[in-house]
Amino acid sequence: MGSGLEERFATLHEIVRAARQNLADGPWGYLVGGTETETTVRRNRQALDAIAFRPRVLRDVSKVDGTSTLFGKPVRLPVLLAPIGGLETFDPGGGATVAKASAEFGVPHMLSSVCMPGLEATAKAADNYRIFQLYVRGDDAFVDDHVKRAVDHGYTIFTITVDTAHYSRRERDLDIRLVKPWRQRATGFNYQSGFTWDNIKRFKDTHAVPLVLKGIATAEDAAIACEHGVNGVYISNHGGRQLDHGRGAMDVLPEVVRAVAGRATIIIDGSFVRGTDIVKAIAAGAHCVGLGRLQGWGLAAAGQAGLLRALEILEDEVRIAMGLLGVSAWSQLDASFLHPAAPVVPASQFSAFPLIGDAFHGR
C-alpha cells in the first residue's frame, strides 16, 4: 500500500526536520536528549561513524533481498520498533499507532510497559508482530501478571529492561522542568533496583515465553544471560539516556557476539538511523536492530504514515548499501566487509544527517 508520502519526504533528514517543526521544546528534548553530558549519546553515533566498508565487486546483485527472520518469524527488514515510553507524546495514538505501522510494513514492535494506550489496547489495534517490554515496578506477582496478560494478547516474546536500576538525570528535561506523565504515574522503583539474576532464573523456571534482556553492555553479562537460558541478548545503553560516559553500542557488539557464541539472538540499538547503520550491525554479528529516535521522528513528522515512510526510505538505503557491497542476502555478509576508520564529522544525534542544518545541533 505504501505511505503515500514519497513527494513530501524524499530523505530521512526531511522527516527529522518535520518532526522538529511539529514538536514543542519539551517533547523534542525528550526524544533527542540523553543523560547529563550526553557523552554516551555521542559515542553511540561515533562508534558507527568509526566503521568503513570494504565493498566487493563483480557479483550478481541484480536482486537484493533485505528480508530476514527474528525468533523464527519472517520480517521485512532485520529491525524492530524499539520500546519508547510515552509514544503518545509524538502521536495521539501512541503505541497503537506504532502497532499499525508495524503491521503495515512487516517488522516487529516492542511495546514499552510505560506507553499508552497500554498492553491490551495496543494489541487490539493491529495484527502485528508483538513483543512486550517490562520495567519491573513490582514483585514476582507483578511480573507474572504482565507475562500472562502479554501472552494472552499475542505478544510472542517478553523483554525485561535491566539497565534502569536507578533513574538517570536527563538534563534537557530538568533544564525546562519537564515532568513526563508516565513518570508521575510510576511507582515501585525499588523493585527494579533490587532485581537480580535470581529473578531471571525464577522467570525461566516459571514461564515458557521466550525472554530477552534489554540493556546488556558487556561480554560478561551476555555470558551470564546465556547461562540462564535467556533467548535474546539486547545490547543497549538506553540510547545514552541512563549511564553517562558509557561505550557506544557498536563498540560493545563484537565482545557480546563472541560471548554469546550462537546461544542467543542478539539485538542492538543506539543511534541506528541509516541503512548503512543496519548493514554494519548485521555484518558485525547482530541479528536485529532496534529503532528508537528514528521511530519517534517518523511519528512526530506525520503519524503512522510518517513512520511508514521512514521505514520505506530505510529499506531503500539498506538495499543500495547491500548491493554496492556486493551482497544480495544477509547470509553473504560478515565482518570482512567492515574496516576501522576515523569519523569525518563530530558525533551527535544528527551527524548522520549532514544536510539538516546547524540549528539542530542545539535544542
Secondary structure, 3 states (H helix, E strand, C coil): CCCCCCCCCCCHHHHHHHHHHHCCHHHHHHHHCCCCCCHHHHHHHHHHHCEEECCCCCCCCCCCCCCEEECCEEECCCEEECCCCCHHHCCCCCHHHHHHHHHHHCCCEEEECCCCCCHHHHHHHCCCCEEEEECCCCCHHHHHHHHHHHHHCCEEEEEEECCCCCCCCCHHHHHCCCCCHHHHHCCCHHHHHCCCHHHHHHHHHHCCCCEEEEEECCHHHHHHHHHCCCCEEEECCHHHCCCCCCCCHHHHHHHHHHHHCCCCEEEECCCCCCHHHHHHHHHCCCCEEEECHHHHHHHHHHHHHHHHHHHHHHHHHHHHHHHHHCCCCHHHCCHHHEEECCCCCCCCCCCCCCCCCHHHHCC
